[in-house]
């Protein structure tokens, strides 16, 4: 299942527009906050798919009956660009466990191509848990797949969700063909093109640099 926020007229379109706008991008605080707000919207939509059970809550005047999630998901993100999006998800799933994985493009010397290097990982057990992996940009899709495979060392999740702000059509297809068939994918928008350097067009640029500053 793929959910794409910009297919409907919602406030998410404003957040997406500001993330793409090269003038608004000059304000890193605004950029991070827009990523966070999209994460919050994604969390709300994703929460509809969880399992719930009836609970009683005692107020000062009596008992209220409600339905609450049976268990909390594990929220995993890819460092460093994924941190604001992760925070948005965590704002709503505030009792969730968190996992962090370092994945980056390791460029081949003298070539345009690159490999994805997965190094640091900090994660709880994900065995029989709902796993949510977030990363703002789903370009080739390779990072997402490699991070999922790395996390499998921590167990086999009961359900998998992928959350990204902008995906390329190619990256979406790659993820769909390399992750479990029942994976739910939550996207802000899908762009059709990618450059030879695997940047999404029109995309928004390098999300990590825009959120936290250029790296050497």
SEVEX-761214 format. One record per residue (C-alpha): y, x, z; residue number from 1. Coordinates in nm, 2 decimals, always signed. Layout:
% residues N
SITE       y       x       z  seq
SITE       Y       X       Z  NUM
...
//
This chain:
% residues 216
SITE       y       x       z  seq
SITE   +0.00   +0.00   +0.00    1
SITE   +0.35   +0.13   -0.09    2
SITE   +0.66   -0.02   +0.06    3
SITE   +0.99   +0.07   -0.10    4
SITE   +1.31   -0.03   +0.09    5
SITE   +1.55   -0.01   -0.20    6
SITE   +1.37   -0.28   -0.39    7
SITE   +1.55   -0.54   -0.18    8
SITE   +1.92   -0.57   -0.09    9
SITE   +1.94   -0.44   +0.27   10
SITE   +2.16   -0.21   +0.47   11
SITE   +1.90   +0.06   +0.39   12
SITE   +2.07   +0.10   +0.05   13
SITE   +2.39   +0.20   +0.22   14
SITE   +2.22   +0.47   +0.42   15
SITE   +2.04   +0.60   +0.11   16
SITE   +2.36   +0.60   -0.09   17
SITE   +2.54   +0.81   +0.18   18
SITE   +2.25   +1.05   +0.19   19
SITE   +2.28   +1.11   -0.18   20
SITE   +2.66   +1.12   -0.19   21
SITE   +2.77   +1.48   -0.22   22
SITE   +3.10   +1.41   -0.05   23
SITE   +2.94   +1.24   +0.25   24
SITE   +2.68   +1.52   +0.26   25
SITE   +2.96   +1.76   +0.38   26
SITE   +2.93   +1.60   +0.72   27
SITE   +2.59   +1.72   +0.87   28
SITE   +2.62   +1.49   +1.16   29
SITE   +2.65   +1.19   +0.93   30
SITE   +2.36   +1.32   +0.72   31
SITE   +2.13   +1.36   +1.02   32
SITE   +2.23   +1.02   +1.15   33
SITE   +2.15   +0.84   +0.82   34
SITE   +1.81   +1.00   +0.81   35
SITE   +1.76   +0.88   +1.17   36
SITE   +1.87   +0.53   +1.08   37
SITE   +1.63   +0.51   +0.79   38
SITE   +1.36   +0.63   +1.03   39
SITE   +1.45   +0.34   +1.26   40
SITE   +1.42   +0.09   +0.98   41
SITE   +1.09   +0.23   +0.88   42
SITE   +0.96   +0.21   +1.23   43
SITE   +1.05   -0.16   +1.25   44
SITE   +0.87   -0.24   +0.92   45
SITE   +0.57   -0.02   +1.01   46
SITE   +0.54   -0.19   +1.35   47
SITE   +0.44   -0.52   +1.18   48
SITE   +0.11   -0.35   +1.07   49
SITE   -0.01   -0.25   +1.42   50
SITE   -0.26   -0.43   +1.64   51
SITE   -0.11   -0.65   +1.92   52
SITE   -0.24   -0.82   +2.23   53
SITE   -0.10   -1.09   +2.45   54
SITE   +0.06   -0.98   +2.77   55
SITE   +0.24   -1.14   +3.06   56
SITE   +0.58   -1.02   +3.18   57
SITE   +0.72   -1.13   +3.51   58
SITE   +1.09   -1.20   +3.52   59
SITE   +1.29   -1.29   +3.83   60
SITE   +1.23   -1.66   +3.75   61
SITE   +0.87   -1.67   +3.62   62
SITE   +0.62   -1.54   +3.37   63
SITE   +0.69   -1.48   +3.00   64
SITE   +0.41   -1.45   +2.75   65
SITE   +0.45   -1.20   +2.47   66
SITE   +0.25   -0.98   +2.23   67
SITE   +0.28   -0.60   +2.26   68
SITE   +0.11   -0.32   +2.07   69
SITE   -0.24   -0.23   +2.19   70
SITE   -0.17   +0.14   +2.17   71
SITE   +0.10   +0.38   +2.06   72
SITE   +0.09   +0.59   +1.74   73
SITE   +0.11   +0.96   +1.70   74
SITE   +0.43   +1.06   +1.52   75
SITE   +0.39   +1.38   +1.32   76
SITE   +0.66   +1.55   +1.13   77
SITE   +0.71   +1.86   +0.91   78
SITE   +0.96   +2.11   +1.04   79
SITE   +1.25   +2.14   +1.00   80
SITE   +1.38   +1.88   +0.77   81
SITE   +1.17   +1.60   +0.92   82
SITE   +1.33   +1.62   +1.27   83
SITE   +1.60   +1.35   +1.22   84
SITE   +1.36   +1.11   +1.05   85
SITE   +1.11   +1.17   +1.33   86
SITE   +1.38   +1.10   +1.59   87
SITE   +1.45   +0.76   +1.42   88
SITE   +1.08   +0.67   +1.44   89
SITE   +1.07   +0.79   +1.80   90
SITE   +1.37   +0.58   +1.89   91
SITE   +1.16   +0.27   +1.83   92
SITE   +0.81   +0.40   +1.92   93
SITE   +0.96   +0.56   +2.23   94
SITE   +0.62   +0.59   +2.41   95
SITE   +0.45   +0.76   +2.11   96
SITE   +0.30   +1.11   +2.12   97
SITE   +0.45   +1.36   +1.88   98
SITE   +0.31   +1.63   +1.66   99
SITE   +0.50   +1.91   +1.48  100
SITE   +0.38   +2.11   +1.18  101
SITE   +0.56   +2.40   +1.01  102
SITE   +0.52   +2.38   +0.63  103
SITE   +0.74   +2.56   +0.37  104
SITE   +0.75   +2.68   +0.01  105
SITE   +0.63   +3.03   -0.02  106
SITE   +0.77   +3.15   -0.35  107
SITE   +0.57   +3.39   -0.56  108
SITE   +0.75   +3.72   -0.63  109
SITE   +0.89   +3.73   -0.98  110
SITE   +0.77   +3.37   -1.06  111
SITE   +0.91   +3.02   -1.05  112
SITE   +0.60   +2.88   -0.89  113
SITE   +0.53   +2.86   -0.52  114
SITE   +0.26   +2.79   -0.27  115
SITE   +0.28   +2.57   +0.04  116
SITE   +0.23   +2.76   +0.37  117
SITE   +0.13   +2.57   +0.68  118
SITE   +0.17   +2.78   +0.99  119
SITE   +0.27   +2.65   +1.34  120
SITE   +0.12   +2.33   +1.46  121
SITE   +0.16   +2.14   +1.80  122
SITE   -0.03   +1.82   +1.82  123
SITE   -0.22   +1.59   +2.06  124
SITE   -0.56   +1.45   +1.97  125
SITE   -0.53   +1.21   +1.68  126
SITE   -0.89   +1.09   +1.70  127
SITE   -0.91   +0.71   +1.65  128
SITE   -0.53   +0.70   +1.67  129
SITE   -0.27   +0.56   +1.43  130
SITE   -0.11   +0.86   +1.27  131
SITE   +0.24   +0.86   +1.11  132
SITE   +0.35   +1.16   +0.91  133
SITE   +0.72   +1.18   +0.82  134
SITE   +0.91   +1.41   +0.58  135
SITE   +1.24   +1.31   +0.41  136
SITE   +1.14   +1.43   +0.06  137
SITE   +0.81   +1.37   -0.11  138
SITE   +0.85   +1.60   -0.41  139
SITE   +0.52   +1.74   -0.53  140
SITE   +0.33   +1.58   -0.24  141
SITE   +0.14   +1.90   -0.16  142
SITE   +0.31   +1.96   +0.18  143
SITE   +0.22   +1.61   +0.30  144
SITE   -0.15   +1.65   +0.19  145
SITE   -0.19   +1.99   +0.34  146
SITE   -0.03   +1.88   +0.67  147
SITE   -0.26   +1.59   +0.69  148
SITE   -0.56   +1.82   +0.63  149
SITE   -0.43   +2.06   +0.90  150
SITE   -0.40   +1.77   +1.15  151
SITE   -0.76   +1.67   +1.10  152
SITE   -0.85   +1.96   +1.32  153
SITE   -0.72   +1.73   +1.60  154
SITE   -0.95   +1.45   +1.51  155
SITE   -0.99   +1.17   +1.26  156
SITE   -0.72   +0.90   +1.27  157
SITE   -0.80   +0.53   +1.26  158
SITE   -0.51   +0.46   +1.03  159
SITE   -0.26   +0.68   +0.84  160
SITE   +0.10   +0.61   +0.75  161
SITE   +0.33   +0.83   +0.54  162
SITE   +0.71   +0.79   +0.58  163
SITE   +0.96   +0.95   +0.34  164
SITE   +1.31   +0.87   +0.23  165
SITE   +1.29   +0.97   -0.13  166
SITE   +0.98   +1.04   -0.34  167
SITE   +0.92   +1.16   -0.69  168
SITE   +0.69   +0.94   -0.90  169
SITE   +0.47   +1.25   -0.95  170
SITE   +0.46   +1.32   -0.57  171
SITE   +0.38   +0.96   -0.49  172
SITE   +0.09   +0.97   -0.74  173
SITE   -0.04   +1.30   -0.59  174
SITE   -0.04   +1.16   -0.24  175
SITE   -0.21   +0.84   -0.34  176
SITE   -0.49   +1.03   -0.50  177
SITE   -0.54   +1.29   -0.22  178
SITE   -0.50   +1.09   +0.09  179
SITE   -0.74   +0.82   +0.22  180
SITE   -0.74   +0.50   +0.01  181
SITE   -0.61   +0.28   +0.30  182
SITE   -0.30   +0.50   +0.36  183
SITE   +0.02   +0.30   +0.39  184
SITE   +0.33   +0.47   +0.23  185
SITE   +0.68   +0.38   +0.34  186
SITE   +0.96   +0.50   +0.11  187
SITE   +1.33   +0.45   +0.08  188
SITE   +1.33   +0.51   -0.30  189
SITE   +1.13   +0.66   -0.58  190
SITE   +1.30   +0.88   -0.84  191
SITE   +1.13   +0.95   -1.17  192
SITE   +1.22   +1.31   -1.24  193
SITE   +1.17   +1.66   -1.09  194
SITE   +1.32   +1.99   -1.19  195
SITE   +1.11   +2.30   -1.28  196
SITE   +1.17   +2.41   -0.92  197
SITE   +1.02   +2.09   -0.79  198
SITE   +1.34   +1.93   -0.67  199
SITE   +1.37   +1.55   -0.71  200
SITE   +1.63   +1.42   -0.95  201
SITE   +1.87   +1.26   -0.87  202
SITE   +1.73   +1.31   -0.52  203
SITE   +1.98   +1.44   -0.27  204
SITE   +1.93   +1.82   -0.26  205
SITE   +1.77   +2.02   +0.02  206
SITE   +1.74   +1.79   +0.32  207
SITE   +1.68   +2.07   +0.57  208
SITE   +1.99   +2.27   +0.46  209
SITE   +2.21   +1.96   +0.46  210
SITE   +2.09   +1.86   +0.81  211
SITE   +2.09   +2.20   +0.97  212
SITE   +2.27   +2.45   +0.75  213
SITE   +2.16   +2.69   +0.47  214
SITE   +1.87   +2.93   +0.55  215
SITE   +1.85   +3.29   +0.44  216
//
